[in-house]
Amino acid sequence: MYNCLVINEKDTVATVITPIKAGEEAVYFLKGSEHKVKAISDIIKFHKIALCDIKKGDTVIKYGCKIGYALCDIKKGEYVHTHNLDSKKQ
């Protein structure tokens, strides 16, 4: 069962469509195959999970579009929201 959505191969985050607990896998389908990322924190429904390590200041991509910049280093599988993402470059 897929529990998150990724639209573009350049996406650095996925949108979670069912809540995911730390230790569970975020599973999505992209370009003909299934992909998995282990959550390292709880992710709320319709919020974001990091698909890769994102360095402080890096652009965050969702649905193929820039949605902001990382306020700190974000680890693969971590919850991404306003505490670690801003729309303006710092």
C-alpha positions as CSV (number, residue, x, y, z in Angstrom):
1,M,0.0,0.0,0.0
2,Y,1.3,3.5,-0.9
3,N,1.1,6.0,1.9
4,C,2.7,9.0,0.3
5,L,2.8,10.9,-2.9
6,V,5.7,11.9,-5.1
7,I,5.0,13.6,-8.5
8,N,8.4,14.4,-9.9
9,E,11.7,12.6,-9.8
10,K,13.4,15.8,-8.6
11,D,11.2,16.0,-5.5
12,T,13.2,16.0,-2.2
13,V,10.0,15.6,-0.1
14,A,6.9,13.4,-0.4
15,T,3.4,14.3,0.8
16,V,2.1,11.8,3.4
17,I,-1.5,10.7,2.7
18,T,-1.9,8.5,5.8
19,P,-0.1,9.3,9.1
20,I,3.3,7.6,9.5
21,K,4.9,6.8,12.8
22,A,8.6,6.9,13.4
23,G,10.1,3.6,12.3
24,E,7.5,2.9,9.7
25,E,8.2,3.1,6.0
26,A,6.9,5.8,3.6
27,V,6.1,4.0,0.4
28,Y,5.5,5.6,-3.0
29,F,5.4,4.7,-6.6
30,L,7.5,6.7,-9.2
31,K,8.7,6.0,-12.7
32,G,7.4,2.4,-12.8
33,S,8.7,1.2,-9.4
34,E,8.1,1.3,-5.7
35,H,10.3,3.3,-3.4
36,K,10.6,3.3,0.4
37,V,12.0,5.7,3.0
38,K,12.1,4.8,6.7
39,A,10.5,7.6,8.8
40,I,12.7,8.8,11.7
41,S,9.9,11.0,13.1
42,D,6.1,10.9,13.1
43,I,4.6,12.5,10.0
44,I,1.1,14.0,10.1
45,K,-1.3,13.3,7.3
46,F,-0.8,15.7,4.3
47,H,2.5,16.9,5.7
48,K,6.0,16.2,4.2
49,I,8.7,13.6,4.7
50,A,12.3,14.1,3.4
51,L,13.2,11.7,0.7
52,C,16.9,12.4,1.0
53,D,19.3,14.3,3.3
54,I,18.8,18.1,2.7
55,K,21.5,20.5,3.8
56,K,20.8,23.8,5.5
57,G,20.0,26.4,2.9
58,D,19.2,23.9,0.2
59,T,16.1,24.3,-1.9
60,V,13.3,21.9,-1.0
61,I,11.3,20.5,-4.0
62,K,7.7,19.2,-3.9
63,Y,5.7,18.3,-7.0
64,G,8.7,19.5,-9.1
65,C,8.5,23.0,-7.7
66,K,10.6,25.0,-5.2
67,I,8.6,25.3,-2.0
68,G,11.3,26.8,0.2
69,Y,14.7,26.4,1.8
70,A,15.9,24.2,4.6
71,L,16.5,26.2,7.9
72,C,18.8,23.4,9.2
73,D,20.1,20.1,8.0
74,I,17.2,17.7,7.5
75,K,17.8,14.0,7.5
76,K,16.2,11.5,5.1
77,G,12.9,10.3,6.7
78,E,12.5,13.4,8.9
79,Y,9.3,15.5,9.2
80,V,9.5,18.6,7.1
81,H,7.4,21.6,8.1
82,T,7.7,25.2,9.2
83,H,10.1,24.4,12.0
84,N,12.8,23.4,9.4
85,L,11.5,25.0,6.2
86,D,11.0,28.6,5.2
87,S,9.9,30.2,2.0
88,K,12.8,32.8,2.1
89,K,16.5,32.0,1.8
90,Q,18.2,32.7,5.1
